[in-house]
Amino acid sequence: MIDQQFNFLDITSVNFGVALRSNRHMYFIPTNPGIKTALKQMLRETRNIFLSLSDDWELHDISEDYGARRRIYAPRGGEFMTELSAIYEAGALEDLTNIQDHAHDVDFYFAVFRDNQNRKAVGIRKATKLKGTLNARNRLMRLVDDTLVLIEDDVLHLDTEFDVIIADADVFILNTRPTEQVAKIVERVAETAAEKVQAIHSAIPFLDLSRVAEKIGKHPRMARHAASVASNPNLANFQRSAIEALAAKHGIKFKELDDGRLQCRVADEARLLELLDARRYHLDLHGDGGDPYRATARQRVSN
């Protein structure tokens, strides 16, 4: 999938840049051929890690607690990829020639690559290590003619892999948490949380979520579940009897309002969103009634 969107073996140009936290601007940094070669290797290593994973490509899930690495992608035009898409679309940028004066202000660094078909890919990495060695001046050493010599210059550190690679059609996510930080997903989820809950309320005629909509923006985890549920194309097909039966197994209690809708207790609101997001299930393998389970991480499997 990733190899169809960029030729990692024939990269014709590289531009390196940084984004500053204080002014939210991006800049290009002049680099020599050695740095460009290192950045190409960094991009190829990221792609090779993706290829080494055995799972199929899966769509980024806004409510998933990702643990072990998986092949995750998202359409670049997706609702929560706006920030990353803007980075990809950025054109000519000013040069920043005094990076050493701004290193502690770098939010993330990126590299813009072109392949032999003039297709573009952008690799992004949170700048945790880039600035980590800046204060190590006169404490780093290099070997010169069999003698250890102190490095007296300012030193910045490149990583061995990018957190995410952005191509024309899709975003390929290797390290989910830093990628979501760059994409400002927490902020975007909070901004749209009430709208998502209202969409669920409108699509499922037997549930009342009006109380949840009033406060959802202050609860990041619930907001993520709401965003995930709202994106489910089968919301209108949810069955009242099935939801009531599963809710009972998880101790979620409802009262029926005058309009016939079911409203859960305040204490059960987070659990109800998890249930709607297929994060709660019941398993009985022993014939003794079974047990309820909560899944913060899940992976869809094919038949």
N, C-alpha and C positions, 0 to 999 in steps of 0.2 A: 504493500500500500504506500509506504513512504518513498520507496524507490521509483514509483511511478510519477512522483511529483518533482523529483530533483535528482540530478546525476552527481552523486557524491564522489565519484571517481574522476571526474573531469571538471574541476572548479577553476574558473577563469579569472575571478576577481574577488577581493576581500576588502571590506571596510570595517574598521573597528570603532565602536562608540560607547559612550556612557550616558546614563540618565542621572541627573542630580536631584536629590530629594528636596532641597530648599526651594528651587524655582520650577521644578517639574519639567525642565527642558532637557532635550537630548542633544548631544554633540558628537562629532566625529573626532577621533584622536589620530594624528599622524603616526604611522607605524612603518617599520622597516620590513624587508622580505622575511626575516627570521620569525617575526611576530605573525605575519600572515601565514607562514607555513604551520606554525603552532596552532593557529585558529582553525586551519583546514583539518588538522589532525584531531582537534577537539570536536569538530562537527562530525567527522567520520567515526570517532569513538562513540559518540552519542547514538548515531545511527546503528552501529554494530551492537550496542547494548540492546536496542530495540529488537534487532534481528535474533539475538541470543535468547530472548524470552520465548517460551513455548506456547503461551496463550494466544488466542486470536485477538485481533484488534477489537476493542470495546469502546463504546461511546462514553465520554466523560459524564459521570453521575454527580450532580451537584450536592447530593446528600451522603455520598459515600465516604467512609473513613478508610482511606487507602493505606494499606500496610506494605506488604511486599510489592515490588515493582511489577507492573503490568503494562501491556501495550494499550495506552489510552490515547484517544484522539477526540477532537471536537471540530465541527465545521467552523471555519474562520468567520463565517457570517452569523454564527450563533449568538444568542442574546447575551451571554456572559463572556464572550470573547471580544467584545468591542475594544477594550483597551489594548489587547494584543494585536488586533487587526490594525489599529491606528499606528502602532509601532512599525508594523510591516509596511504600511502605506506611506510612512514618513519619507519624504524626498531628500533634497539637498539640505544638509545641516551645517551649522557653523562649526569651525574647527576649534578645539580647546587645546591649546598648546602648553598650558601650565597645569596638567593633571595632578601633579604632586601637591598643588595648593588646594585641590578640591577632593582629594582621594577619600577623605573621611565623610564627604557629602554624597558619595556615589551610592545610588539606590540599587542599580543593576547595570551590568555591561552587556553589550550585544555585538554581534558581527553580522554584516550583510554580505551574503555570498551570491555569486552568479555562476551558473554552470555553462557548458558549451552550447546550450540551446537558449541562453540568456534568461533562463528561469531563475527566480529569486527564492532564497531561503534565508530566514533570519534565526540565528541562535541567540537565546537570552539566558543569562545566569545572574542570580542575586549575588551582590558583591561582597559576600561574607569574607572570602579569602583574599580577594583583590587588594583590600586595604589592610588585611591582617598583618602583613609584614612591614608596613610603612614605618612603624615604631621600632623595627628591629635593626635600624641602621647602626653600623659598627658592632653588631652582634651576629651577623651572617658572614660566612666565610666561603671562599672558593679556592680551588687548588690551582696554583700557578708554579710550573717547574718544580713539582714535588714539594711545594711549600704552601701551607695554608695562609691565605691573605684575607684580611678583613675587607668586606664590601662597604665602602664609605658613602656610596650613593644611595638615594632613595630607591627602594625596591617594591614593586607590586607583583602580585601572585595571580597567575592564570590557573584556572581549574582544568581538570582533564575531560570534563563533559559539560554540556549545556543542560539547563533544567527543562528547556522546551525548544522545539524547532517549529517555526511557523513557515508554512508553504502557501502557495496561492489558494488552494482549496481548503486545506485542513491545518489544524494545530496539533502537533504531536507532543504529548506531555510525558516526560520521564520522571521528574520530581514534582509531585502534585502540589505540595504546600507552598514552596517558593513561587511556583507558577501562578497559583491562585492569588498570592500576594501581589505579584506584578500586575495581574489582571484585575486587581481590586474587586474580587468577587464578593468578599464580605460586605463591602459598601453597597455594591449593586444589588445583592440579595436583599439587604435591609431596605433599600429604597423602593423595591417592588413588592415587598412582602405582603402588605395589605391588599394590593391588587391581586396577588396570587391566591390568597385566601378567599377573596370575593369570587374569583373564577371557580374555585372548588365548590363554594357555597351555591353558585348558580348552576353548576353542572350536576351536582348530586342533590336532587330535590327533597330527599328525606333527612338530610343533615342540616343542622343550624350551626354555622361557624361565625356568626356575627360578632360574638364576644371575643373570639380569637383574633379577628381582624383588627380590633381596636388596639391590641398590644403586641402583635406579632413582630413588629420592627425592632423591639427591644430584646428579642430572644433569638440570637443567631442560629442556634441549632434547629429550633422550630421553623425559622424562616427558610432554612435550607430544605427541610422536609416539605414545606409548603410549595417551594419552587419546583421540587421534584414531582410532587403529586400533580400540580397544575399542568405539568408538561405531559402527563399521561393521556394519550389519545383515546383511552377507553373509559374515561371518567363517567360518562353518561350511562355506561353499562354496569356500573357498580350495583350490587344487589343488597337491598336492605337486610334481608334475612341472613345472608352470609356475613355481613359486617356485624350485625347484632350477635350472632353466634360466636364469632371469633373474639369480639370485644368482651363477651361474658367470660371467656376463658382467661382473659388478661385482666379481669377485675375492673374493666371500664364500664361505668354505669351511666345510663341515660335517663332523662325525663322527656316526656313528649309535650311539646308546646302546643298552644292553642291552634296553630296553623298546621299541626300534624308532623312537624319536623322534630327530629331527635337532637337534644342538646346534652352533651356530656358534662360531668362535673369539672370545675376549674382544675382540680388536681389531676384530671385524666386527659387534659387537652394535648399535652405533649405525646402521650401514649397513643391517642387517637390518630394524630398525624403520622406517627410511626407505623401504625396499623395500615393506614391508607397508602403509605409509601412502601408497603410490603416489607417492612422491617420487623414485623411481629408475626409469629406463626406458632402453630401447635403441632407437636409430634407425639404420636403414640405407637411405639414399636413393640410394646410388651402387653398390650391389651388391658392395661390397668388404668386407663384414663389419660395417660400421657402427661406432658408438661408444656407450659408456654415458654417460648424462647424469643429473645430479642437479638436481631442481627444488625450491628452497626456497619458491618462490611459484608458485601454479597457480590456474587458474580453470576450473571446469567449463563446458563449452559444450554447447548443445543440438544435436541433429542438424539 
